[in-house]
Amino acid sequence: MRTLRDQYSALQQELNDMNNSIAELETRDNNIYRGVFESAPLPDSVRKGKQYSVIDPSKFAYTPTDELIENIRQNVDATKHRINIQQQSYDTLENLVKAKKQMLSSIPAVQPVSNKNLERVASGFGYRIDPIYKTPKMHTGLDFTAATGTPIYATGDGVISEAGFDNGGYGNHIIIDHGYGYATLYGHMVKIKSRLGQRVKRGEVIGWVGSTGKSTGPHCHYEVIKNGIKIDPVHFFFNDLSATDYERMVKISAANNQSFD
């Protein structure tokens, strides 16, 4: 009987060590991993399920063997349950990682034309002088001047939701639906490369700079749209610009000048 108690005590200690290790994983899961993805922590009632009391071997000196075995079985079942719940939690976190990676690839984050020296921004977001009517008018994007035929790049992953000629002023243009409420527009192309419904990747050539539609010179008119509202694209070049370059870009785009369209 003493040998059995000793074996039981050793086995119980192993279970306690396992429970402590699982508790550490659960704490990291709740406070760190799920915190990164702003996901609610799992409640203890879900993790632990039915509560089993911790067994004190000294209280079972004369406990029948089958009862000792049942106590161990219950503790093992409880530990297996916690391990299974933790595995499911990690599976959920893995899916969150994939979704976050996809979101970061989709949100516009680069300039639509090559502009390392930042000298191609001709007109920014806000009220600007209309080049045709010479009156103040809301300019809903950024104008990037470039030679006709300069490549225009998708600024984030997405699907082409519009591609064609716009009589309203954009000329040959493309709209990309990035998901997550974001869309981008690229206007005045000399030629469109991408087709309606095509899935594109950030950095992929979707067309070439031109001066079609309501335009006074070759340029790319670029817009960022969030939940149907046009917002300032200057805040969406974080993959492209250093902190210093970003400050310079903001100043350039804020200049009160005449737009190209």
Wavefront OBJ file of the C-alpha trace (Angstrom):
o trace
v 0.000 0.000 0.000
v 2.887 2.357 0.797
v 4.346 1.775 -2.672
v 0.974 2.561 -4.224
v 0.692 5.766 -2.173
v 4.176 6.798 -3.193
v 3.357 6.187 -6.869
v 0.093 8.068 -6.479
v 1.872 10.991 -4.813
v 4.482 11.131 -7.580
v 1.782 11.007 -10.247
v -0.182 13.729 -8.500
v 2.939 15.911 -8.426
v 3.376 15.423 -12.170
v -0.210 16.505 -12.699
v 0.357 19.562 -10.517
v 3.446 20.480 -12.551
v 1.453 20.056 -15.771
v -1.344 22.237 -14.413
v 1.162 24.945 -13.475
v 2.641 24.854 -16.981
v -0.811 25.036 -18.571
v -1.746 27.912 -16.260
v 1.312 29.841 -17.478
v 0.318 29.229 -21.114
v -3.232 30.338 -20.363
v -1.986 33.531 -18.723
v 0.245 34.358 -21.696
v -2.613 33.531 -24.060
v -5.017 35.908 -22.287
v -2.666 38.767 -21.445
v -0.243 38.770 -24.382
v -1.297 36.838 -27.468
v -4.975 37.771 -27.382
v -4.065 41.300 -26.337
v -2.088 41.775 -29.538
v -5.185 41.020 -31.610
v -7.617 42.823 -29.282
v -9.458 39.552 -28.730
v -11.371 38.829 -25.529
v -9.631 36.386 -23.137
v -11.207 32.998 -22.530
v -13.008 32.840 -19.164
v -11.822 30.291 -16.603
v -15.201 28.572 -16.783
v -14.470 27.684 -20.416
v -10.873 26.717 -19.854
v -11.345 24.516 -16.798
v -14.859 23.165 -17.350
v -15.999 21.013 -14.438
v -13.985 21.754 -11.323
v -12.067 18.891 -9.731
v -10.614 19.182 -6.248
v -6.871 18.826 -5.783
v -6.107 15.543 -4.063
v -4.017 15.405 -0.898
v -2.366 11.926 -0.874
v -1.968 11.980 2.953
v -5.753 11.872 3.337
v -6.034 8.644 1.410
v -3.824 6.264 3.395
v -6.631 3.712 3.548
v -8.516 4.659 0.390
v -9.401 1.710 -1.848
v -7.265 1.350 -4.949
v -10.201 1.768 -7.339
v -11.084 5.102 -5.692
v -7.498 6.325 -5.998
v -7.526 5.360 -9.670
v -10.835 7.228 -10.176
v -9.385 10.333 -8.527
v -6.366 10.225 -10.820
v -8.612 9.638 -13.839
v -10.668 12.719 -12.970
v -7.534 14.846 -12.633
v -6.185 13.537 -15.941
v -9.522 14.269 -17.643
v -9.508 17.801 -16.281
v -5.951 18.374 -17.507
v -6.773 16.934 -20.944
v -9.742 19.291 -21.145
v -7.586 22.338 -20.405
v -4.987 21.228 -22.958
v -7.726 20.791 -25.577
v -9.196 24.228 -24.872
v -5.730 25.785 -25.063
v -5.100 24.078 -28.413
v -8.372 25.467 -29.741
v -7.374 28.907 -28.506
v -4.059 28.713 -30.346
v -5.917 27.606 -33.494
v -8.072 30.721 -33.152
v -4.981 32.897 -32.678
v -3.394 31.359 -35.779
v -6.457 32.377 -37.786
v -6.252 35.873 -36.283
v -2.601 36.097 -37.371
v -3.572 35.159 -40.923
v -6.428 37.680 -40.921
v -4.202 40.425 -39.519
v -1.533 39.685 -42.124
v -4.141 39.861 -44.882
v -5.509 43.132 -43.498
v -2.038 44.714 -43.338
v -1.413 43.658 -46.949
v -4.746 45.107 -48.057
v -4.799 48.535 -46.431
v -3.245 51.168 -48.773
v 0.305 51.807 -47.581
v 2.511 52.970 -50.502
v 2.500 55.697 -53.149
v 0.862 54.868 -56.488
v 3.862 56.028 -58.512
v 7.593 55.898 -57.834
v 8.370 59.063 -55.880
v 11.479 58.557 -53.769
v 12.501 62.228 -53.860
v 8.910 63.369 -53.088
v 9.007 65.844 -55.976
v 6.012 64.430 -57.836
v 3.255 65.580 -55.483
v 1.682 68.501 -57.321
v -1.527 69.007 -55.408
v -2.915 67.677 -52.140
v -6.232 66.902 -50.489
v -8.499 69.860 -49.681
v -9.758 72.998 -51.367
v -7.632 73.883 -54.392
v -7.991 76.150 -57.406
v -9.785 74.323 -60.208
v -7.520 74.404 -63.295
v -10.459 74.876 -65.673
v -12.835 77.188 -63.815
v -10.194 78.954 -61.671
v -12.386 78.795 -58.574
v -11.816 77.025 -55.223
v -13.043 73.442 -55.329
v -12.657 70.432 -53.065
v -9.829 68.241 -54.362
v -10.508 64.742 -53.033
v -7.107 63.181 -53.631
v -3.422 63.687 -54.389
v -2.039 64.536 -57.821
v 1.261 62.858 -58.729
v 2.896 64.384 -61.798
v 4.813 61.982 -64.033
v 5.610 61.436 -67.681
v 2.984 59.739 -69.804
v 3.515 55.983 -69.590
v 4.927 55.985 -66.055
v 3.720 52.828 -64.219
v 0.946 53.162 -61.650
v 0.971 50.632 -58.805
v -1.742 49.145 -56.617
v -1.176 50.509 -53.118
v -2.640 47.457 -51.387
v -4.020 44.003 -52.135
v -7.577 43.937 -53.423
v -10.013 43.344 -56.256
v -10.620 45.671 -59.214
v -14.179 46.903 -58.685
v -14.215 49.459 -61.501
v -12.088 49.830 -64.638
v -12.962 52.004 -67.615
v -13.534 55.543 -68.860
v -15.345 58.056 -66.659
v -17.060 60.950 -68.421
v -17.271 62.801 -65.119
v -13.601 63.716 -65.152
v -11.431 60.767 -64.069
v -10.934 59.554 -67.647
v -9.401 56.097 -67.800
v -9.436 55.036 -64.172
v -9.427 52.101 -61.794
v -10.994 51.546 -58.376
v -9.627 48.796 -56.126
v -11.747 47.328 -53.343
v -9.280 46.402 -50.587
v -11.847 45.114 -48.124
v -12.010 46.239 -44.481
v -13.918 49.321 -45.701
v -11.060 50.613 -47.894
v -10.981 51.441 -51.601
v -8.562 53.424 -53.776
v -9.030 55.291 -57.059
v -6.425 55.948 -59.756
v -7.426 58.462 -62.428
v -6.423 59.859 -65.854
v -4.518 56.776 -67.067
v -3.292 56.707 -70.648
v -3.972 52.965 -70.597
v -5.546 50.548 -68.135
v -3.753 47.265 -67.523
v -5.995 45.527 -64.961
v -9.486 44.213 -65.700
v -12.711 44.268 -63.740
v -12.833 41.566 -61.071
v -9.085 40.910 -61.169
v -7.312 40.338 -57.854
v -4.153 42.447 -57.547
v -1.276 42.655 -55.096
v 0.368 45.720 -53.579
v 3.073 46.970 -55.948
v 1.483 45.374 -59.025
v 1.270 47.592 -62.136
v -2.406 48.361 -62.846
v -2.003 51.021 -65.550
v 0.097 53.903 -66.830
v 0.069 57.671 -66.230
v -1.796 59.769 -68.753
v -3.981 62.851 -69.089
v -7.389 61.458 -70.020
v -10.625 62.972 -68.758
v -10.635 66.371 -67.036
v -6.896 66.914 -66.827
v -4.428 69.674 -67.678
v -1.336 67.464 -67.892
v -0.083 63.919 -67.371
v -0.532 62.849 -63.751
v -2.083 60.220 -61.514
v -4.999 61.419 -59.421
v -5.077 59.151 -56.365
v -7.843 58.803 -53.785
v -8.303 56.754 -50.606
v -11.899 55.962 -49.649
v -12.895 54.594 -46.230
v -16.461 53.383 -45.717
v -17.568 55.454 -48.704
v -15.894 58.668 -47.525
v -12.895 60.155 -49.350
v -10.049 60.846 -46.919
v -6.575 62.366 -47.187
v -4.245 59.798 -48.852
v -1.158 61.419 -47.339
v -1.677 59.390 -44.160
v -1.411 56.081 -46.023
v 2.220 55.970 -47.110
v 3.621 54.372 -43.933
v 5.375 51.578 -45.858
v 7.022 54.142 -48.114
v 8.225 57.002 -45.965
v 10.495 57.631 -43.020
v 9.258 59.955 -40.272
v 11.213 62.829 -41.811
v 9.916 62.144 -45.320
v 6.374 61.877 -43.986
v 6.563 65.337 -42.400
v 7.892 66.724 -45.669
v 5.143 64.988 -47.651
v 2.463 66.484 -45.373
v 3.857 69.988 -45.911
v 4.046 69.539 -49.684
v 0.515 68.182 -49.968
v -0.866 70.976 -47.763
v 0.369 73.705 -50.099
v -2.555 75.787 -51.357
v -2.023 75.449 -55.077
v -3.892 74.610 -58.259
v -4.880 71.031 -58.901
v -4.282 69.203 -62.180
v -7.923 68.073 -62.480
l 1 2 3 4 5 6 7 8 9 10 11 12 13 14 15 16 17 18 19 20 21 22 23 24 25 26 27 28 29 30 31 32 33 34 35 36 37 38 39 40 41 42 43 44 45 46 47 48 49 50 51 52 53 54 55 56 57 58 59 60 61 62 63 64 65 66 67 68 69 70 71 72 73 74 75 76 77 78 79 80 81 82 83 84 85 86 87 88 89 90 91 92 93 94 95 96 97 98 99 100 101 102 103 104 105 106 107 108 109 110 111 112 113 114 115 116 117 118 119 120 121 122 123 124 125 126 127 128 129 130 131 132 133 134 135 136 137 138 139 140 141 142 143 144 145 146 147 148 149 150 151 152 153 154 155 156 157 158 159 160 161 162 163 164 165 166 167 168 169 170 171 172 173 174 175 176 177 178 179 180 181 182 183 184 185 186 187 188 189 190 191 192 193 194 195 196 197 198 199 200 201 202 203 204 205 206 207 208 209 210 211 212 213 214 215 216 217 218 219 220 221 222 223 224 225 226 227 228 229 230 231 232 233 234 235 236 237 238 239 240 241 242 243 244 245 246 247 248 249 250 251 252 253 254 255 256 257 258 259 260 261
